[in-house]
Amino acid sequence: MMTAAHAQTLESVLSPGKVIEAHAKYENDCRSCHVPLQRAGQDKLCMECHKDVGRDVGARQGFHGRMKPQACRTCHTEHRGRDARIAEFDKAAFDHNHTDYPLRGAHVKIDCAKCHAPGKRWRDAPPECNACHAKDDVHKGSLGTKCADCHTETKWKEVAKFDHNKTRFELTGKHADVKCADCHKDNRYREMPRTCIGCHKADDKHKGQFAEKCESCHGTRDWKTPTFNHDRDTKYVLRGKHRVAKCESCHKGSLYKDKLTTACVDCHRKDDKHKGTLGTECGRCHNERDWKEPASFDHEKTRFPLLGRHAKAECRDCHKSTVFNEAPSTCIGCHKKDDKHEATLGDRCADCHTERDWKASKFDHERTRFRLHGGHAATTVKCDSCHRDLKGFRNTALECHACHKKDDKHQGQQGTRCDQCHNDRDWKTTSFDHARTEFPLTGRHVTVDCKKCHETNRFKDAQHACFACHRKDDGHKLRFGGRCEKCHSTRDWKLWDFDHDRRTDYKLEGAHRRVACDACHATAAPTGKDIGAISKSCFACHRGDDAHDGAFGTLCERCHVVNRWQDIRSPLGLGHSRLDHLSDS
């Protein structure tokens, strides 16, 4: 048997040469860089040590991340001696465009040492403009570090490419012709005032009375020409005498701080002869041409249009005083004495009664929550069958079960939603859809008589599990659990199929495909439960076949194959005779 010492000696003998000084501590531990029988595994180990390169490759960034995928040893070849240079770097031939920072403009001719400081890694050079051009920043950091927003790589002092229209203050009208220094004093670019008053305070003829929103009336094309249109720019269109009134007549205080409402009473309170009893909507009777002009009140525009017999009633019949808006607008306000329902139906008398004749009813049951259809139609069922008296119209039960409890053969187990199966045309005619239950019928279940599963009218007592009905068909005697549907289908119990490769995480290969299920699943599942998981290790089943008595560990698949246990896979690079020699030793 080969010992650890023999293996170490063998690896030393096979070593092609000394590694570089930086890797010398790993020279006697080949597995620090090599994975037996897996040449590609070496790259993964390289990335685990050189984490920054590994991150670049994984993210497809940086020099290594943009390279064509290839093995690390293609460029970095080891075992060439302690002083070998395995990371050769030719600055003259290096293409900076393969990095995260392509060189453009004046950067192309700059010496590498200008950005890459001695003693530091090339990748650590900062990509920000400010890192190299802080001394060139005449704004002294007031505009931040995004220099490229204005400057270019062609020439730092070149006229800025700044677009003012992309800022919070777009230049329009005469602002476009103003010099930068007229607004930006002393190289101040940030925190500049954006309000008109910030620059035009001296031009404000209103002395601040109309606040600081100059743009409401003035534009950037010409300060002296007002652009304000009261009809267009406000919610209050000027009509009649309002059109010739001066702004200060209504806007006595600050234009925006002391906001006015559109209520007439704000200006005409002294003219209100109703002392506020009719509210603030003076325009319902008065107009802008003349406040004292006779009123033109139209009752049709109120919340209570006069219809039927109401049109012939005198105003004082409803309006008992000059406080007109206190007149009741509900039917019950005047017709309480006529209410035979004693307020049990509320005050919406108009749902049934009309203004033409109080005693004539227009009630439409279709507008209620319970429409009368089929056997419930008014021609079949009388009102008093459900509504016992004039006070009992409301709160009548809507559920089928309230009237048909005696007809319920399910003893209440199906709940009170009788309409899910029964209809209002004929109680005994049902239209149950089994697909809406927790157990949709498929395959041969569709043609099975209901009584085969539902032995009584208590339908919910029926069980869902396959073995509840197919226990006698279970040739496994529940050894593989109660989840019969994993192999069987509703098309035919005898047709079964279980795809071990797709439905489990253990793919059957070679001789495993011919092994009976219970050869591996030897332990019976608990009654009614699913079959339990078993170990996927070769050793779990082939412990008795291990001629090595565990000396080579439990990873049998490293040498044995699934087609035949006795077949041994040959290690890469060793012939059969060499393998036999190692086994003998």
N, C-alpha and C positions, 0 to 999 in steps of 0.2 A: 504494500500500500504506500502511496506517495505521501510524505509528510510535508508540513509547512516549510521546513528547512529545504527539502528537496525542491519544492515549488519556487522558493525564493532564489535558489541557485540556478534553477532553470531559466527564470526570468532574467537573471543577471547575465547568463550566458547568451541569451537571445537579444540582449540590448544592443542597438546599433551604435551606441556611442554615448559620450558624456552630454548632459544637458547644460544649459547656460547657468551662470552663477545664481541668478534669481530663482531658478527652479531646483537648485542643488538639494534642497531639503526634502524634495519629493522623489529624488532619484531612485531610492531603494523601495519606494512604494508606488509601483507602476500603476496601480488602480486609482491613484489620485488623478491621472490624466487619461487612462485607457480603460475601456470596458471590454472584457473578454468576448470575443466573437461578434462584436458590434463596432465597426469602424466609425459609424455615425455617432455613436455614444460619446466619442472623444470631444466633439464640438459642444455638446451640452455641458460637459465638465469644464471646458474652457470658459463658457459663458457664466458659469456659477462662480468662478474665481474673478473674472473680469466683468463685474456686474454692469459697469457703465456701458461697455460695448454690447453686452447682452440686452440692455434696455433699448439701445439704438436699433439693434437688429430686430427686436420684437416689435418696435414701433415704426420700423422702416424709416428712420430718420438718421441724420448725421452721416459721416463718411461710410461707416460700416453698414448702416441700414440701407443705403442707396446702392451698395455694390450688388453685382449679380450673385445670387446665392451660391456659395461654394464652401468647401471645408476650410477650417482655419489653417490647416497645415499647408494649404496651397501657397500661402504667403509667408507663414510663420513656421519654418521647418526646424524642429528640435534635433537633439542628439548630434550636434556639430561642434561640441566642445564648450568649455566654460566661457571663453571669450567671444563666442560667436554672436553676431548681431542678427537676431531673428525678426526684428521690426525695422527693416531698412526704410528710410524715408528720403526721397529725392525731391527737394523743394523746387527745383527747376522744372521737373516733369509733373508735379502735383497739380491736379485740376480742382480748383477751389469750388467750382460749380457743383461738385459732388457732395458738398457739405450743406449745412443748414443756412449758410451765409454766402450766396454767390457774390463774386466781386464785380462791381459795375463802375463805370465812370472813372474818376480819379483813383478809386480804390485799387484798380487793376495794377497800377505802377508803384504802389506803396510797398516798401520792404516789409517782409514778414515780421521782423522784430518790432515794428511800429505798433502792432496790435498784440502780438504774442510775446508776453514778457518772459525773459530768461528764467529757467528753473521751474516754470509752470507748464502744465500739459497744454497741448495745442487746443484741445476742446474747451479749455476753461476761458478762452478769450471772450469778453462780453460782447454781445451783438448790438447793444444800444448805442446810438449816435453819441449820447451825452458822455459815455464812458471815455471817448477819445476827444470830444469837442467841447468839453465843459469850459475850457479857457476861451473858446470862440463864442460862447453864449453871451451876447450883449444884453440879453433880456434878464440875465442874472437869475435864471430859474423861474421867473414869474409865469412863463408859458409852459412849464412842465418839461418833460424829457422827450416828447415826441417831435424831435427836430425835423423828421422827414415830412411832416405835414406841410412845411414851407420850403425847406432846403432840399437840394438834390445832391446826388453823388458826383455830378459832373464838376461842380465848383461850389464850395461852401458859401462864398460871398456873392454868388450869383443872385440876381433879383428874385425874391421869394415867389413861389407859385401859389400863394395863399388866395383862396376863394372866399371872400367875405360873405357871399350868399349862403354858405354852408354853416354860418354861425347863427346865433340866436337873433342877430340884427341884420336882416337883408337890406342891401343898399338899393333903393329905388328913387326915381325922380331926380331931384337936384342933389341928393345924398351921393349919387354915383360919381359926381364931378368934384366932390369935396376932397381936399388933400388929407391923407392919413393923420398928419401932425395936428390938424385943426381939432380933431376929437381926441386923439391919443397924445396927450401932453407928457413929456419926459419919458417916452418909451413905455407908457402904461397901456397895456393891451387888455388885461383882464379887469374884471370888476368895473367896467365903464358903465355909465348910466345909459339905459336904453329907452328912457322916457323922453318925450319931446321937451318937457319942461327942463330937463337936465341941461339942454343947450339953448332953449328958446324962452327962458324965463323973462328975459328983457323984452321979448316981443308979445308977452301976454297982456292984452289991453283990458282983460277982465279982472286983473289984479288978484288972481287966484280964486275968485268967487265960484267959477265953474270947474274947480278942481284941476287935476293935472292930466286928464285924458284929452289932450289937445287933438289927437288923431280922430276924435269923434266928429270934429267940424273941419279941421284943416288937413291938407294932404301934402305929400312930399314934392309935388310938382310946383305948388305956389302957396306960400304961407298966408297971403292976404286974401285969397279967394276961398270963402267957406264952402264946404262940400256937404254940410249937414242938411238932410231932408227929414223933417219931423214925421211926415206921413210914412216914409219908407224905413227910416232908421229907428223908429220907436213903435210901441204897441198902441199909441194913441194918435189917431188921425185927427188933424185939425179941420173943423167944419164951422160954418156960420161965423159968428162973432169971434170964435176962438182963433180964426186964421189971422185976424188983424191985431190980436193982442200981443203985447211985447213979452219977450221971454221972461223978464224980471217980474212980470205980473203974477206968474205962477211959481217960477223958480226964484224964491226970495233968498234962500240960503245957498249952501254949497251944492252944486249941481248933482254930485254923486254921493256925497255923504248924507244929504237930506233928500232922500228919494221921495218923489211924489207918487201917490196912487192915482188911478184913473177914476176914482169916485167923484161925482159931481159935488157931493156934500163938502169936500175938502175946501172948495172955494165958495160954495153957495150955502153954507150952513145958516147964515143969517137970513137967507131967502126961504128957508124951509118952514112953511106954515103948518106942517104936520108934526113938528117938534120931534122928528126922528122916528115916529111910530111906523112909517112906511119904509124904513131902512135907508140905504144910501143909493139905491138905483133910481135916481131922479129921472134919468133918461127914459124910463118906461112911460112917463106922462109928459115931461117937458122936453124941449129941443134946444139946439144951439142957436137958432135964429132969434128967439126972444123967450126969456125965462117966464115972463108974465103971460105969454100967449096961452089961450084956453087949452086945458089938458085934452089929450087924445088917447085916453086909456083904452086898451083893447084887452078885454078879459080872456080872449082866446090865447094870448101870449103868456098867460100865467100858468101855474101848475094845476089850475082848476078851470079848464074850458067849460063854458056853459052849454050843456047839451040837453035835449029833450025838454022836460018841464022846468028844468033849471033856468032856461033862457027867458021864461016868462015871470020868474020870481023877482020881487022887488029887492034892490040892493040892501035895504035895511033889514030884510028878512034874515040875512046871514051876517051882515056887518052891523052889529048892534051899536057900535060907537065909531068915532072917526079913526080909531086905531084899526085900520082896514085889514092889516096883515095878521090880526089875531083871530080872524074868522076861521072856524074849523074847516079843514079840507077833507076830512074823512066822512063817509056816509053816516057812520054811527054817531057823529057829532050832532046831526039833526034828526036821525031816524032811530035813535035808541029805543023809543017807545014801540017801534014797529018790528023790533028784533024778536022773533019767536024762538030763536035758538039760545036766547039768554046768554049771549056773548061767548058761547062755546066755540063758535067758528071765527072768533076774532072780529076785526073791524073792516075786513075787505068784503063789504056787502056787494060791491060791483062784480065780484066773481060770478054771482048768480042773478042779481037784480039789475035792472036798467033804469035809466032816467025817464024812460017813457011811461013805465008802470011798475011800481014797487012790487006788486003781487005777482007779476009775471016772472018766472024763473028761466034763466038761460044756461043752467049748469051743464057743463060738458065733462063727463067723467074721463074723457081721453086726456084732459089737461092735468089729471092727478097722477100720483105715483103708481096707481093701480088701474091700468086700462082694462076695459071689459071686452074680452075676446071669447070666441068659442062658446062653451057652456055657460060662461059668466055673462054673456050679452044680456042687455036690458030686456030683450024680448023673452028670455028664459028665466032669469033670476030677478025677483022683485027687490027693490031697494031695502025694504025692511027685513029681508033675509039676513043682511049683514048689519044694517043700521037700525037699531031697535027703536029709537025715538028721535025727535028733532034736535035733541041735545047730544046725541051720540054719533054724529057724523064723523067727527075727528077721532083720531087715536084708534081707529078700527084696525085690527091686526091684518097685515098684508101677507103673512106667510101662509102657504098652502096648508101647513100642518095645523094651523089654528082652526080650520074648518074640516080638514080631512084626517084628523088624528085617528078616528075610528076606522079609516080605510087603510091605515099603515100596517102592512103585513110584516114589516121589517123590525117591529118593536122599537122604533126610534133609533136603531143603530146607524142608519144612513143619514141621520140628521133631519133638518127641517126643510132642506132644499129639494122638495119633491119634484120641482119643475126640471131638474136635471134628467129625469127619466120619463116623468109623466107630462102630459100637456092638458090644456084647458078644453080641448075638444072632447076627449074621452079619457077618464081616469085609468081605465084598464088597459089602454093602449100605451105601450112604452117604447122608447127609442134610445136605449142605453148604448153609449159608445165606450167600449172597454179600453180603447186606446188612451182615454183620458185618465185612467187609473194608474196606480203604481205598477200594474202588471199588464202591459199591452199584449194582446194575443197575436202570435206569429206562428208560421209553420202549421203543424197539425193541431195546435191549440185552437186555431180558428174554427175548426169543424167539430170540436168537442162539445157535447151537450153541457149546458150550464150546470146541471145537477151532478155531473161527474166531479166537479170541484166544490160547488156550493150545495151542500147536502140539505141546508135549510135556507129560509129567507133571510137569515142573518148573514148576509153576503161577506161582511168584513171578517168573519171567523175563518175564512179560507186562508191557508198558509201559502207563502210565496216560494218557499224553498223547493227545488226540484225533488229532493228525496222525500218530501212530504207525500207526493203521489207516486214517485218512482222507486220507492225503497225496495220493492220486490224485483225491480229491473236492475238494481245495482249489483253487478257481479263482483264488485270489489268489497262488498259488505262494509261500506263507509271507510275502508282502509285509507283511501285517498281524500277523505273529507267530504263535506256536503256541497261543495261548489261544482256540481255535475256539469253546469254550463261551460266550464272551462274546456271540456273535451266534446261533450254532446251538444246537439242543437235541436231545435223544435221541429226540424224537417223530418228527422227519423232518429229515434233513440239509438238504433244499431249503427248508424253512421257517426263515427267519431273522428276527431282530428285534433291533435295538439302539436303545434309547431314550437318545439323546444328552442329553436334558434331565435325566433322572433319574439317570443313571449317571455323569455327568461334572459338572464345575463350570462348564461352558460351555454355556448354553442356546442352541439354534439358533432363530433368529427370521428372519422375512422371507425374503429371497432365499437365506439360508444353508441353509434346509431343502431347497432344490433342488440344492445343490452336491454333487457326487460326493465320496465319502470321501477318495479319493486326491488330490483337488484341494488339500486342506489337509495331509493326512498323506502328504506327498510322499516322505519318506525311509523306505525299507523297514526293518522291524524286524530285529534280528540273528536268525539262524537259531534257531528254537525258542523265542525270547524274546517277551515281550509288546511291543506297539507302544509307542513312547516318547511322552512328553508333548511338546506343541508350544506355542508362544507363543499367548496369547489376545489379544494386541494386534492391532487392525485393521491397524496399519502393517506387521505381519509378512507379511500376504498382499497388502495393497493399496499397497505401496510404489510399484509401477509406475503406480497410478492417481492418485497424489498430484500434482496439477497445481501445488501450491504449493512443490514441491521441499523439503519439510520446514520451511518458514519458519513454519508454524503449529504445529509440534510433531507428536507422534505420537498425540495423543488425537483421532483422526478423528471418533469418535462424538459429539463436542461439536457438530459441524455436520452430518455425514452421517448417514443413517438406513439400517437394514439392508434395507428393502424395495427401495431402488434407490440405487446409489452417487451418481447425478447429482442426486438430490433433496437439497436443503439445508433444514435446519430454521431457521426465522426466530428471531433473538434476541428475547426478551421486551421489548416496549415500542418496537421499531423496525419500521417498515413496510418493504416490499420496496424502495421507492424510496430510503429512507434507507440501507438495507444496501448497495444498489448504489453509492450515493455514497461510502460509507466504503470499499468495495472499490476504487473508482477512485482514491481518495486514497492 
